[in-house]
Amino acid sequence: MKFNRLASFKEDFEKLPPQVQQQAKEKFRFFRENPKYPFHPSLRVKKMKGYEDIWEGHITQGYMFTFMQEQEEETGETIFLFRHIGTHAIYDNP
């Protein structure tokens, strides 16, 4: 498993309140420990409605993140590509 972040994710993360950043780090630890479906229950991961290849997960009730799953062509290894993190506003541009 590989984990990559788009520049948009990095920028979004830096804008989060420090407490939410810490909570996100803890939740991503759960993600790394069990990246296969079903994901850790506290992440409440599901496919986004209206987007075939984008998934959403939750940090808290008010903060979430979006990601995609891709396969590395040469090895077939799964790559998780984190797109955005923030409030419900990220649903406008997942």
C-alpha positions in Angstrom: 0.0 0.0 0.0 1.1 3.5 -0.8 -0.3 6.8 0.4 0.0 10.0 -1.6 -1.5 13.5 -1.1 -2.4 16.0 -3.7 -1.1 19.6 -3.2 -4.8 20.5 -2.5 -4.8 18.1 0.5 -1.6 19.5 1.9 -3.0 23.0 1.6 -6.3 22.1 3.2 -4.6 20.3 6.1 -2.5 23.3 6.9 -5.7 25.4 7.2 -7.3 23.1 9.8 -7.4 24.1 13.4 -4.5 22.4 15.4 -6.9 20.2 17.3 -8.5 18.9 14.1 -5.0 18.3 12.6 -4.2 16.1 15.6 -7.4 14.2 15.3 -6.8 13.7 11.5 -3.3 12.3 12.3 -4.9 9.8 14.7 -7.6 8.8 12.2 -5.0 8.4 9.4 -3.1 6.0 11.7 -6.3 3.9 11.7 -6.4 4.1 7.9 -2.8 3.0 7.5 -3.3 0.1 9.9 -6.3 -1.3 8.0 -6.5 0.2 4.5 -8.6 -2.5 3.0 -12.4 -2.4 3.0 -14.0 -2.5 5.5 -12.0 0.5 6.7 -11.8 1.2 10.4 -15.5 1.9 11.5 -14.7 5.3 13.1 -13.7 6.6 9.7 -17.2 6.0 8.3 -15.7 5.5 4.8 -18.1 5.3 1.8 -18.2 6.1 -1.9 -19.3 9.6 -2.7 -22.6 9.9 -4.3 -22.3 11.1 -7.9 -18.6 10.3 -8.1 -17.7 6.8 -9.2 -14.1 6.8 -8.2 -14.0 9.2 -5.2 -14.5 8.0 -1.6 -15.1 10.0 1.6 -14.1 9.4 5.2 -14.7 11.3 8.4 -12.3 12.8 10.9 -15.1 14.2 13.1 -18.8 14.9 12.5 -17.9 18.2 10.9 -14.6 17.4 9.2 -14.0 14.9 6.4 -11.6 13.9 3.7 -11.8 12.6 0.1 -9.6 10.1 -1.6 -9.2 7.8 -4.6 -7.9 4.3 -5.0 -5.5 3.6 -7.9 -3.4 0.6 -8.9 0.2 1.1 -9.8 0.6 -0.2 -13.3 3.9 -2.1 -12.8 3.2 -3.8 -9.5 -0.6 -3.7 -9.1 0.0 -2.2 -5.7 -2.9 -0.1 -4.3 -2.2 3.6 -4.0 -4.5 5.8 -1.9 -4.5 9.3 -3.3 -5.8 11.8 -0.7 -7.6 14.8 -2.4 -9.1 17.2 0.1 -9.7 17.5 3.8 -12.0 20.0 5.6 -15.6 20.8 6.4 -18.6 19.8 4.4 -17.5 22.5 1.9 -15.1 20.0 0.3 -18.2 18.3 -1.1 -18.5 21.2 -3.6 -15.1 20.2 -5.1 -14.2 16.7 -3.8 
